[in-house]
Amino acid sequence: MSIPAKILAAGVASCSVLLSSCATIITQASRDVSIQSNPSGLSFTVVNSDGETVGAGMTPQTVRLSARGGYFKPAKYTVQVKRSGKVLGTHQVSAGINGWYFGNILIGGLVGMLIVDPLTGAMYRMPKTITVDATSLAGEGPRSLTIASIETLSPEQRATLVRL
C-alpha cells in the first residue's frame, strides 16, 4: 500500500470515528409506542408539549412517537383516555435517556455526544408501552339509592354490615 493510500485510509477511519454517534447509529429517535388503557377499548389522544395532537385512536393501539423535544431536550406527551367524550384518565410521559448515548464516550467522542445525538434526538428513548388507568368509570352508569331499615335485611345481609 502506498503512502498516499495509507494517509487516505487513516483519514477515512479517523473521520468515521469522529463523526459517528453511538445512539444515532444503534437506535432511532422515533419509536412505536403501544398505548394501553385499563380497561381497554377506550378512545385516546396523544398531545405533544406544543398542544398538537400527534396520535389518536382506540386502546390498545400503536402510535409512532419521537423522543426529540429539541436540542438536549426530551419530548413530553400527555395521553388522555376518554369514553363518550368524558376524560377518564390522563398520563404524562417524557422520553428518558438512551443508554447507547453513553457509547459516545468510547466511540462517537465529543461530536457524537454534544452535537449529533442531541440534534437527532437519539440520545433519548420513548418507553415501549404507555398505560393509562381510567379512574372515573364508577361514575358512568346509572345510579340508584335504596334506603332500608335494618329489620328488613336478611341475616346474610346483616352479617355484611360494618358498625360505625
HUMO-V200263 format. One record per pair of residues at least 12 apart in sequence whose ideal C-beta (glycine too) atoms are under 10 Angstrom apart, sorted by the first residue. I is the first residue (numbers start at 0). GAP is how many residues later the second one is. D is the distance in Angstrom with one decimal. If there is no record, write none. Layout:
I,GAP,D
I,GAP,D
//
This chain:
15,91,9.9
16,90,6.9
16,91,7.9
16,92,7.0
16,94,9.4
16,95,9.4
17,90,8.2
17,91,5.8
17,92,8.7
17,93,5.6
17,94,8.5
18,89,8.4
18,90,8.9
18,92,6.0
18,93,8.0
18,96,9.4
18,97,7.6
19,83,9.6
19,84,8.6
19,87,6.1
19,88,5.1
19,89,8.2
19,91,8.1
19,92,6.0
19,96,7.8
20,79,9.2
20,80,8.4
20,82,8.6
20,83,6.0
20,86,8.2
20,87,4.2
20,88,8.6
20,90,7.0
20,91,3.0
20,92,7.4
20,93,9.6
20,94,7.8
20,95,3.6
20,96,4.6
20,97,9.1
20,98,9.2
20,99,7.6
20,101,7.0
20,102,8.5
21,76,9.0
21,77,9.6
21,78,5.1
21,79,6.7
21,80,7.6
21,81,3.1
21,82,4.9
21,83,8.5
21,84,7.8
21,85,5.2
21,86,4.8
21,87,9.7
21,90,6.0
21,91,8.6
21,94,9.3
21,95,7.3
21,100,8.6
21,101,9.4
22,44,9.9
22,74,9.3
22,75,4.8
22,76,8.4
22,77,4.2
22,78,4.4
22,79,8.5
22,80,7.0
22,81,7.4
22,85,8.2
22,89,7.8
22,90,9.3
22,93,8.5
22,94,4.6
22,95,9.6
22,97,8.0
22,98,9.1
22,99,4.0
22,100,5.4
22,101,8.5
22,102,8.3
23,74,9.7
23,76,8.7
23,77,9.2
23,80,9.4
23,84,8.1
23,88,7.2
23,92,5.4
23,93,5.5
23,94,9.9
23,95,8.9
23,96,5.0
23,97,9.0
23,98,4.2
23,99,8.5
24,75,8.1
24,78,8.6
24,82,8.3
24,83,8.1
24,87,8.7
24,91,9.3
24,92,9.5
24,97,8.3
25,72,8.3
25,73,9.4
25,74,4.4
25,75,9.5
25,77,7.2
25,81,9.9
25,96,8.0
26,40,9.0
26,71,6.0
26,72,9.3
26,73,5.8
26,74,9.2
26,90,9.7
26,93,9.9
26,95,5.8
26,96,9.6
26,97,9.6
26,98,6.6
27,36,9.9
27,38,9.1
27,39,8.7
27,92,8.6
27,93,8.8
27,94,6.8
27,97,9.3
28,36,9.7
28,37,5.5
28,38,5.1
28,39,4.7
28,46,8.7
28,66,8.8
28,69,9.0
28,88,9.1
28,90,9.6
28,91,5.5
28,92,3.4
28,93,5.0
28,94,8.6
28,95,7.2
28,96,8.6
28,97,9.0
29,34,5.5
29,35,6.7
29,36,4.6
29,37,7.2
29,38,8.1
29,45,9.6
29,91,8.1
29,92,9.7
29,96,8.0
30,31,9.9
30,32,9.7
30,33,7.1
30,34,6.3
30,35,8.1
30,36,6.8
30,64,9.0
30,93,9.9
30,94,6.8
30,95,4.6
30,96,8.5
30,97,7.6
31,30,4.9
31,31,7.4
31,32,5.5
31,33,8.1
31,94,8.9
31,96,8.2
32,13,8.5
32,22,8.5
32,28,9.8
32,29,6.8
32,30,5.7
32,31,7.5
32,32,4.9
32,34,9.9
32,44,8.9
32,46,9.3
32,60,8.4
32,93,5.3
32,94,6.6
32,95,6.6
32,96,7.0
32,97,5.9
33,25,9.0
33,26,6.1
33,27,7.6
33,28,5.3
33,29,8.2
33,93,9.1
33,94,6.5
33,95,4.6
33,96,7.3
33,97,8.7
34,20,7.1
34,21,9.5
34,22,7.4
34,23,9.3
34,24,5.7
34,25,6.7
34,26,5.5
34,27,7.3
34,28,5.7
34,30,9.4
34,44,6.3
34,46,8.5
34,56,9.4
34,58,9.9
34,94,8.1
34,95,5.5
34,96,8.3
34,97,7.7
35,23,5.7
35,24,5.0
35,25,8.8
35,43,9.7
35,45,9.3
35,93,6.0
35,94,6.9
35,95,4.3
35,96,7.3
35,97,9.8
36,21,9.1
36,22,4.0
36,23,7.6
36,24,9.9
36,42,8.9
36,43,10.0
36,44,4.5
36,45,9.6
36,46,9.6
36,51,8.1
36,52,6.9
36,54,9.3
36,93,9.4
36,94,7.0
36,95,5.0
36,96,7.6
36,97,5.9
37,21,8.9
37,43,8.9
37,51,8.2
37,93,6.4
37,94,7.4
37,95,4.9
37,96,6.3
37,97,9.7
37,99,9.5
38,20,8.7
38,42,9.5
38,44,9.5
38,49,9.5
38,94,9.3
38,95,6.5
38,98,7.3
39,18,8.5
39,19,5.1
39,20,5.6
39,21,9.8
39,41,9.6
39,91,9.8
39,94,9.6
40,17,6.4
40,18,6.5
40,19,8.7
40,40,9.8
40,42,8.6
41,16,7.0
41,17,5.3
41,18,9.8
41,38,9.5
41,39,4.3
41,40,6.4
41,41,5.4
41,42,10.0
41,46,6.5
41,47,8.1
41,90,8.1
41,92,6.1
41,95,9.3
42,13,7.4
42,14,7.2
42,15,5.6
42,16,7.8
42,18,9.9
42,37,9.0
42,38,7.1
42,39,5.0
42,40,7.0
42,41,9.0
42,42,8.7
42,45,9.7
43,12,6.6
43,13,6.4
43,14,7.3
43,15,5.5
43,16,9.5
43,17,7.5
43,19,8.7
43,35,6.1
43,36,6.5
43,37,4.9
43,38,7.1
43,44,10.0
43,45,9.2
43,47,9.7
43,86,9.2
43,88,7.1
44,12,8.7
44,33,8.5
44,34,7.4
44,35,5.3
44,36,8.6
44,37,7.5
44,42,9.5
45,17,5.8
45,19,7.0
45,31,5.4
45,32,7.5
45,33,5.3
45,34,8.2
45,45,9.9
45,47,8.8
45,84,8.3
46,29,9.8
46,30,6.6
46,31,4.9
46,32,7.9
46,33,7.4
46,43,10.0
47,17,8.6
47,18,8.6
47,21,8.3
47,27,6.9
47,28,7.4
47,29,5.7
47,30,8.2
48,20,6.5
48,21,9.3
48,24,9.1
48,25,9.8
48,26,7.2
48,27,4.6
48,28,7.5
48,29,8.4
48,45,9.2
49,19,9.6
49,26,9.9
50,27,9.2
53,12,8.3
53,21,9.4
53,23,7.3
54,22,8.5
54,24,8.4
55,24,9.7
55,26,10.0
57,23,9.7
58,20,9.6
58,22,6.6
58,71,9.8
58,72,8.9
58,73,7.8
58,75,9.5
59,69,9.0
59,71,9.3
61,66,9.8
61,67,9.6
62,14,9.4
62,16,9.1
62,63,9.8
62,67,8.8
63,62,9.3
64,12,6.5
64,14,9.9
64,28,8.5
64,30,8.3
64,61,5.0
64,62,9.3
64,65,8.8
65,29,8.3
65,55,6.2
65,58,9.0
65,60,7.8
66,27,9.3
66,28,3.8
66,29,8.4
66,30,9.7
66,31,7.5
66,53,9.6
66,54,5.2
66,55,7.7
66,56,8.2
66,57,3.8
66,58,5.5
66,59,5.0
66,60,9.8
67,27,7.8
67,50,8.9
67,51,8.5
67,52,7.0
67,53,2.3
67,54,8.1
67,55,8.8
67,56,6.7
67,58,10.0
68,25,8.3
68,26,7.0
68,52,7.5
68,55,7.7
69,48,9.0
69,49,9.6
69,51,8.5
70,44,9.4
70,47,5.4
70,48,6.3
70,50,9.1
71,42,8.9
71,45,9.7
71,46,4.9
71,47,9.3
71,49,10.0
71,51,7.9
71,52,9.5
72,22,9.2
72,45,8.5
72,48,8.9
72,51,8.6
73,20,5.4
73,21,3.8
73,22,7.1
73,23,7.9
73,24,9.8
73,47,8.2
73,49,8.5
73,50,4.4
73,51,9.0
73,52,9.0
74,18,8.8
74,19,7.2
74,20,4.8
74,46,7.4
74,49,6.9
74,51,7.2
75,16,7.0
75,17,7.2
75,18,4.6
75,19,7.6
76,14,8.8
76,15,7.6
76,16,5.1
76,17,7.7
76,18,8.7
76,49,8.5
76,53,8.1
77,12,6.3
77,13,7.4
77,14,5.7
77,15,7.8
78,12,4.7
78,13,8.0
78,14,6.4
78,51,5.5
78,52,9.2
78,53,5.4
79,52,7.5
80,50,9.8
80,51,4.7
80,52,8.5
80,53,5.6
80,54,9.7
80,55,9.8
81,52,9.0
81,54,10.0
82,51,7.5
82,53,8.7
82,54,7.9
82,57,7.0
83,56,8.0
85,48,10.0
85,50,7.0
85,53,9.0
85,54,7.6
86,47,9.3
86,48,9.7
86,49,7.7
87,44,8.3
87,45,8.7
87,46,3.8
87,47,6.5
87,48,4.7
87,49,6.3
87,51,9.5
87,52,8.2
88,42,9.6
88,43,4.5
88,44,5.3
88,45,4.5
88,46,5.4
88,47,7.5
88,48,9.1
89,42,7.0
89,43,9.7
89,45,9.1
90,39,6.2
90,40,7.5
90,41,4.4
90,42,8.0
91,38,9.9
92,33,7.6
92,34,6.8
92,37,5.4
92,39,9.5
93,30,8.7
93,32,9.0
93,33,9.5
94,26,7.9
94,28,9.1
94,29,3.8
94,30,6.2
94,31,5.3
94,32,8.4
95,28,6.7
95,29,6.0
95,30,8.1
95,31,7.3
96,26,6.7
96,27,6.4
96,28,7.4
97,19,8.0
97,23,9.3
97,24,6.4
97,25,5.7
97,26,5.8
97,27,4.1
97,28,9.7
98,26,8.0
99,17,8.5
99,22,7.6
99,23,8.5
99,25,8.4
100,12,7.4
100,16,5.5
100,17,8.9
100,21,7.3
100,22,4.2
100,23,8.1
100,24,8.8
101,21,9.4
102,14,9.5
103,12,8.5
103,13,6.6
103,19,8.7
//
